[in-house]
Amino acid sequence: MKITRWIGILLLIAVIALAGCDAQKGEEPARIAVSTSDAPRPTLPPSVPGKTIVADGELVSPYPSLTLAFGGGASGRVLTFTVQAGDVVQAGDLLAVLDDTELQRAADEAQIDFDRAAANQEQMIAQADVNVRLAQLDLADARDGASDAELATAQAAVRDTRIELEVAQHAYSSTLNSAYDAAVRARKIEFDWYVGYYQRKKAEREEGHLSQSDHDHAMNAMISAEGRLNEAIDEAHVEEIQAENRVDQARTALYRAWKELELLQSSPLTDTLLRAELAMDQALIERERAHADLVEEERLAQAQEALAHTQLTAPWAAIVLSVDVSPEANVGPSTPVITLLNIKDGLRFVTQNLSEQHIADIYPGQRAVVTLRAFAETSLEGIVEAVVPQLGGTVDTNVRFTTHVRLEPTDLRLLPGLTGRVEIFTEE
């Protein structure tokens, strides 16, 4: 009887204990875990308001990766990289440097060409202004009619300019037999001799009969002779250009003098006026052309733009995913150099395995807590940012949804791909 009584008492205590445990469990919020498996499973019951939904996921960037190239049409040899895959960079950080030797040379040449063209344009504008003024005077004279004195002056101008043209043509012909051309011939003979001399010394050196210093002396002598020849050629060329310019100027002057005389002698008056008006229009057109934009200015701007892009910098905070070319490689304006993952706005914790039974209670702005496997001892606060349906993503007739959670700032080194678990508090 005593044994039976004790057994009954023990059973009563066990029942009371189990009832207490059930009561305590009823006081905690329900935690609805979501499986990450894609295998078919029974339909889950909808989440209850005031409950916490738990799901697995990973950190991702809200933006796709972006491959960068040197901008501004810059191309050349990659001098160095200042980052490697896995580095975290901030906006404006230097990523890679392009050798600017050729780009600097191109910019310098473009600057020289632009300066020369600008100087020529100033001369053309000044000459065009003079031509317009002359055309205005000619038109006024044509309207007034020519006097005997004007005709005599015009005829004298034609004679003077014709004589100047003959003198200029003779001077130009003389340049072919000038002292400069004689100097060129002499320097050419000298250079040819030193070339033969160097070839002989080179052969002796290759046969071992001549010292290196004697060989170098012969080579330097040949180079010096070549320099003297080039200098003589340049001087002769300058003389020829000057003589040719004089001929062109004399022809222009003769043409103008002849046209002026022709205008004064033209008849009837309507013919004279018509020619003067056409000359005036032509002078105005030439002046407009002289003021036109220089082609060299655009080329200079392009060269300077390319030179300004020899340093590749990060456009925003990012993680370096890959360095896509090797140092010393030659790259073009569109060659991929570095691939970055944008983390300017932070990373998102994304879970893709929530079904429609849970989405009814999840909306942007809800509090969430993320625990990453890499930092299991630290919980990260966040809020639900977006809920996006997965088109075509169904499991056992349940539509799948992707939930994005924005995390609060933290000192932890967060990287895309870190996995963990999120707790979403549906009601607080």
C-alpha positions, 0 to 999 in steps of 0.5 A: 500500500505504501509503495502504491501511495508513493507511486501516485504521489510521484505521478501527480508531481510529474503532471504538475511539472509538465503543466508548469512548463507548458504555461511558461512556453506560452508566455514567450513569442513564437519563433517560426523557423524557415527552412533553407531547403528547396525540397518539397515540404508541407505547407507552413501555417501563416505566422501569428502577429507578434511572432518572430520569423527566423530565416537564413541568408547572406550579406550582399551588395545592393548594386552589381559589380562594375568593371572600371577602365581608364577614362578620357580616351587614355591608353598605354602601359599600366605602371602600377596597381595600388590595390589587390583583390579583397581590398576595401577602398573609399571614394577617391582612393587611387587604384592604378596608374598609367604610364603618362610618357606618351600621353604627355608627349602627345599633349605637348605636341598638341599644345605646340600645334595649337599655339602655332595655329593660333598665331597663324589665325591671328595673322589671318584675322588681321589680313582678313580685316585689311582685305575687308577694309580694302574691299570697302574702299574699292566699293566706294571708289566704284560707286564714285567712279575712277579719276585719271589720277586713280587710273595712273596710280593703279597702272603704276601699281601693276607695273611695280608689282610685276617687277617685284614678282620677277625679282622674287622669282629670280631670287627663288631660282637662285636658291637652287645654287646658293651657298646653302646648297653648296654647304649641303653638298659639302656636308653630304660628301663629308657624311658619306666619308664618315659612314664608310670610315665607321663601317671599316672600323666596325668590321675591324672591331668585330674581327678583334683588331680594334679597341672599343674606344676607337670604334666609339670614336669613329661612330661619334664622328659619323654622328657629328657629321650627320648633325652638320649635314642636317643643319645645312639642310635645314638652313637651305630649306629655310632659305627656299621657304623664304624665297617661295613666300616672297614669290607668293606675296608678289603674286598676291600684290600683282593680283590685287593691283591688276584687279584694282586697275580692272575695276577702275577701267570696267564699264559699264558702271553696273559691271564695276559695282557688281565686281566690287560688291562680290569682292566685298562679300568674298572678303567678309566670307574670308574674315568669317573663316579666319575666325572659325574654331581651330581643329587643333584646339579640339585635338589639344583638349582630347590630349589633355583629357587623356593625360588627366585620366592616367590615374584610376580612382575609386568612384565610391566605397567598394571592395576590389573583386579582381584586378583584370590586367597585369602590371606593365600590360598595355591597355586601351581606352575601354580595356577592363582594368579593375572590378569593384563591388559598390558598398557605398550604402552598406551591405544588405542581409538577404534571405530568399526562402520566405514563402507567402505565408510569412510575407503577409506579416513582413513589411519595410520598417520592421526591426530585425536582428542578424547574427552572422556565423563569422561573428556569432557572439555579436548581434547586428541591428537592422530594419526590413528594407524591401520584400521582392517576389521571385518570379517563377520561384515556387516550392510546393505551390508556395511563391518564394520571396526575397527580403532585404534587411538594411543593417545599422553601422558597425565596426565589424569587417562585413564582407559580401557572402557572409552567411547567418540568420535573421530574426524579423519581429513582425509586431513590436 
